[in-house]
Amino acid sequence: MSVALATDADVRAAYARDASGLERTPESVARPATQGEVAELVMQAAAEHRSVTAAGGQTSTTGASITDRGLLLSLRALDKIVEIDGDRRIVRAEAGVLLGDLKRACAAEGWLLAPDPTSEDECTIGGAIACNASGARSLRYGAMRPHVSALSVVMADGAMERFHRMRIEKNTVGYAAVQEPVDWFIGSEGTLGVVVEAELSLTPLPARTIGMAFPFASEADALAFVVSARQATGIDPRCLEYCDRQATQIVATATNDPAWKAALAIVYAEEAGDDEPPLESWLALAEQHHVIEAAVRVYDGEAALRDARHWRHAVPATMHERAAPFRAHGGRRVSTDWAVPYAKLARVLGRAQAFADAAGIAQAVTFGHAGNGHPHQNWVGESPEHVLRIEEVVERTLKVVIAEGGTVAAEHGLGKLKARWIPLQLGARQLGLLRAIKHELDPQGMLAPGNLIA
Ligand SMILES: Cc1cc2nc3c(=O)[nH]c(=O)nc-3n(C[C@H](O)[C@H](O)[C@H](O)COP(=O)(O)OP(=O)(O)OC[C@H]3O[C@@H](n4cnc5c(N)ncnc54)[C@H](O)[C@@H]3O)c2cc1C
């Protein structure tokens, strides 16, 4: 049996774009339907010294899922949910299953699959693992990594291997970097192996979840509220999401809520659990930070929470739309993914705004996971030169981020767009170890070339 490689221009063009705004046309495309076919394709590519880049939903914002070198291996047809085992609290699924579909299948049986990237209805399990994706609720549940308990991986020579996370509390055998092979592949951006199946851990669905939107008359009040909410007792936020002045305008338009028109920042929070949510404590804390009381909104029940999710998603969707007309002229959306310790967020955002002013570029539209110190600053780069000027400002900001103990990429990975910034964060020894791991697992350097390691 051998899987056909498509080389038609139309097929190759259909896999040449992701959400980064870049375009890379692969030399060929394969769409295997079984795990065995993936192994066969990778083995064949290794024998022919051909590169292989795995792709899932191609929602990558960094160009990680596109390539102009060798084979683009689409995993979308690996779409079986293998089992949901409530006794072991795990779900097993193939790499091409959409995360949103898997979450709904688990929820139907009373289980929460916690990771919640905004792109969950378009992204695959394999892609979410390869990027160590996270979401608003990662404030409470963490990113993908803690939820991955086992992986089946096709290695660079085509061998299929299965890795289980150890279930022990103590271990002194070997260096930390070698103890849990499952961790090698989480966040590896397709550079160490092709994930074909994953076992993920489940949590009981909370009996009740409420969302709360707190509008403020200043960004400083909103950011101070986030810090207080993380440190307060009596409340337990499952997410703390932030919209700056410009993002607030977008959501005020999306909701058509007149009370929000006067707001200059919004914080969205959720409480989830089996007890009555501590709404009074939240309101009291928000009042201390001068919340616009008449504009506070509470979302109770599935339909209301869906509404809240809808308006929050209006911000990235709007930025995507605004950037679209400039693509033909080499423009694109520039979006940051840096994070700092949450208490330093206001200070670092202030520095970033000063850099933009000094460079004479517009202020970013900023939204995202303030509870994790993780905002997304967004600009529309109208031309290649404009993109370059924006990225100079981003790079100045990243240097501050690193000096404050942060990271240049917290959830979207580095891909091809941000790989050049890895030396800002990792020292020479760390980079040497990174390359040594890559060389050990992929000696030909054939997996996802250009991702992560520039
Ligand atoms: C509108 C929008 C919102 C987003 N919101 C979030 C968010 O809230 N949080 C977040 O973390 N990210 C977010 N992202 C980024 C992106 O959606 C996620 O990183 C997502 O998990 C990628 O999954 P995918 O299936 O689309 O992967 P792809 O984009 O296809 O690939 C991403 C990377 O994973 C690798 N890969 C894919 N499948 C496999 C596999 N089976 N084995 C090995 N490697 C593989 C690829 O080689 C590539 O390096 C967003 C993107 C968009 C466009």
The ligand as a MOL file (V3000), in Angstrom:
LIG
                    3D

  0  0  0     0  0            999 V3000
M  V30 BEGIN CTAB
M  V30 COUNTS 53 58 0 0 0
M  V30 BEGIN ATOM
M  V30 1 C -8.5490 33.1390 15.5040 0
M  V30 2 C -7.4610 32.3780 16.2150 0
M  V30 3 C -7.4700 32.2690 17.5840 0
M  V30 4 C -6.4640 31.5660 18.2400 0
M  V30 5 N -6.5300 31.4700 19.5940 0
M  V30 6 C -5.6050 30.7650 20.2400 0
M  V30 7 C -5.6870 30.6410 21.6630 0
M  V30 8 O -6.5970 31.1510 22.3040 0
M  V30 9 N -4.7240 29.9150 22.2730 0
M  V30 10 C -3.7160 29.3140 21.5810 0
M  V30 11 O -2.8910 28.6630 22.1990 0
M  V30 12 N -3.6120 29.4250 20.2510 0
M  V30 13 C -4.5300 30.1260 19.5580 0
M  V30 14 N -4.4310 30.2480 18.2060 0
M  V30 15 C -3.2980 29.6280 17.5120 0
M  V30 16 C -3.6050 28.1990 16.9830 0
M  V30 17 O -4.9650 28.1060 16.6840 0
M  V30 18 C -3.3180 27.1260 17.9830 0
M  V30 19 O -1.9540 27.0960 18.2610 0
M  V30 20 C -3.7620 25.7260 17.5500 0
M  V30 21 O -3.6100 24.8490 18.6120 0
M  V30 22 C -3.0600 25.1450 16.3410 0
M  V30 23 O -3.7470 23.9520 15.9630 0
M  V30 24 P -3.9010 23.5190 14.4400 0
M  V30 25 O -4.5340 22.1870 14.3740 0
M  V30 26 O -4.5430 24.5960 13.6580 0
M  V30 27 O -2.3720 23.3790 14.0440 0
M  V30 28 P -1.6520 23.8850 12.7300 0
M  V30 29 O -1.8070 25.3530 12.6160 0
M  V30 30 O -2.0390 23.0600 11.5850 0
M  V30 31 O -0.1480 23.5550 13.1210 0
M  V30 32 C 0.4770 24.2130 14.1820 0
M  V30 33 C 1.8010 23.5310 14.5090 0
M  V30 34 O 1.5490 22.2180 14.9720 0
M  V30 35 C 2.2260 21.2550 14.1790 0
M  V30 36 N 1.3520 20.0960 14.0760 0
M  V30 37 C 0.0630 20.0570 13.6730 0
M  V30 38 N -0.4160 18.8120 13.7930 0
M  V30 39 C 0.5940 18.0430 14.2610 0
M  V30 40 C 0.7150 16.6770 14.6010 0
M  V30 41 N -0.2860 15.8330 14.4850 0
M  V30 42 N 1.9140 16.2320 15.0660 0
M  V30 43 C 2.9650 17.0780 15.2020 0
M  V30 44 N 2.8970 18.3740 14.9110 0
M  V30 45 C 1.7240 18.8640 14.4540 0
M  V30 46 C 2.4880 21.9430 12.8560 0
M  V30 47 O 3.6300 21.3930 12.2080 0
M  V30 48 C 2.7360 23.3550 13.3220 0
M  V30 49 O 4.0380 23.4620 13.7820 0
M  V30 50 C -5.4110 30.9600 17.5040 0
M  V30 51 C -5.4040 31.0620 16.1140 0
M  V30 52 C -6.4050 31.7640 15.4690 0
M  V30 53 C -6.3690 31.8490 13.9790 0
M  V30 END ATOM
M  V30 BEGIN BOND
M  V30 1 1 1 2
M  V30 2 1 2 3
M  V30 3 2 2 52
M  V30 4 2 3 4
M  V30 5 1 4 5
M  V30 6 1 4 50
M  V30 7 2 5 6
M  V30 8 1 6 7
M  V30 9 1 6 13
M  V30 10 2 7 8
M  V30 11 1 7 9
M  V30 12 1 9 10
M  V30 13 2 10 11
M  V30 14 1 10 12
M  V30 15 2 12 13
M  V30 16 1 13 14
M  V30 17 1 14 15
M  V30 18 1 14 50
M  V30 19 1 15 16
M  V30 20 1 16 17
M  V30 21 1 16 18
M  V30 22 1 18 19
M  V30 23 1 18 20
M  V30 24 1 20 21
M  V30 25 1 20 22
M  V30 26 1 22 23
M  V30 27 1 23 24
M  V30 28 2 24 25
M  V30 29 1 24 26
M  V30 30 1 24 27
M  V30 31 1 27 28
M  V30 32 2 28 29
M  V30 33 1 28 30
M  V30 34 1 28 31
M  V30 35 1 31 32
M  V30 36 1 32 33
M  V30 37 1 33 34
M  V30 38 1 33 48
M  V30 39 1 34 35
M  V30 40 1 35 36
M  V30 41 1 35 46
M  V30 42 1 36 37
M  V30 43 1 36 45
M  V30 44 2 37 38
M  V30 45 1 38 39
M  V30 46 1 39 40
M  V30 47 2 39 45
M  V30 48 1 40 41
M  V30 49 2 40 42
M  V30 50 1 42 43
M  V30 51 2 43 44
M  V30 52 1 44 45
M  V30 53 1 46 47
M  V30 54 1 46 48
M  V30 55 1 48 49
M  V30 56 2 50 51
M  V30 57 1 51 52
M  V30 58 1 52 53
M  V30 END BOND
M  V30 END CTAB
M  END
